[in-house]
Amino acid sequence: MKENLESKKVDKTNIENPRETLESLKEQANEIKNATKQKSIALKEEAEEAFENAKEKINETFSDENMDKVKVKLDEYKGDAKEIFEDVSEKASEFASEASEQLTDLAEDAKEELQEATKKTKSFFQKLFGK
């Protein structure tokens, strides 16, 4: 903007021609006004162009084609997630069955130990009291 304007020196001591000085100042003010107006128009055009580009990018991002691609990816992940869930369910079922078997074995062993302890205790008291 400054490069378009040429500075005009006004002789402030020259009072003989105030009309010329006033005209010179008006001319400089008009040049500044015109340069500012041109710059603001250029900035407005650049802003409009940037807005249009952003709008195009947003529309492109959310286009039907891209949304279809997203849906395809989600379907792929849904299938993967279903497989993983089935695998985890199967492993959990196997674990529960194995744990159930081991708990059953443990309960049977505990029952046998309890019966044996009961027999030994009964035998001990019979020997102790002579019955």
Protein Blocks (a to p, Z undefined) as FASTA:
>chain_A
ZZmpccddddfklmklmmlmmmmmmmmmmmmmmmmmmmmmmmmmmmmmmmmmmmmmmmmm
mgmklmmmmmmmmmmmmmmmmmmmmmmmmmmmmmmmmmmmmmmmmmmmmmmmmmmmmmmm
mmmmmmmnoZZ
